């Protein structure tokens, strides 16, 4: 959940979700990562009229980012583990 305490919000700073080299510490927990992503989406919405299409765009971007993360990082990891430990599907 993105509702981290104020000290954590201050430590992450608004620059943290652009680049940890700009300032602040980057997220190190799932909650902190969620907070940074939520703030980035909120900033994107600040330029919108809060129409359905604006919300739909954000959901689409998050879904595409999720799919690319899965494709590039999770699939190779799962393939490696399947080779190491054997397949779990008998009929694949």
Secondary structure as UniProt FT lines:
FT   HELIX           6..12
FT   HELIX           14..17
FT   TURN            20..22
FT   HELIX           30..45
FT   TURN            46..47
FT   HELIX           52..69
FT   HELIX           70..74
FT   HELIX           75..85
//
